[in-house]
């Protein structure tokens, strides 16, 4: 194998090692998650010292805790937005159906007074038309 061939093999194995390191997922224990949730309830925006303190208690570095806090707050915000959107969609659908029902009801309404006025106007127009014909 030439030097070029060896170099190519080394580069591909190095890139595979990097890919494996990136794909490795870190999982928190149930106890760690519970401790972080409790701390989040007490203090949703911890400063650097608080991150270090909770890191010592939980056994994680502050960077991971900061990421967890950020992700948890984002997740909560998304859930709230979905819930609000669902409520608004339901309300919107209710109003649409109510509006449609009102439109249908308006089409069916016959105003007796308006109908009487139309009939009397028609009679007046016929009488006036006859008078004009006679003249």
C-alpha angles and dihedrals in degrees: 000000000000125000089255091054093049092049091052092050091049092050093050093049090048091051090049090053090051091048091051091051091050093048094051107108123211116219126197121221121246090251092052092049091049092050091049092048091051091049091046090056091052097042119011093179109042121186125226095273092050090050090053091047095050089043090059092047094047098034098241134114117257093246092061091046091050090051091048091051092049093048093045093050090048091049091050092048091051092050091050091049091050091050092049091046091051091050091049092048091052091048091047092051091049092051092047093052090046090050092049091050090051092050091051091047091050090054091053097046115105112189108218092206093049090046090051091049090050091050093048091046089051090051090048091049092049091049092048090047091052091048091052091048091050092051 
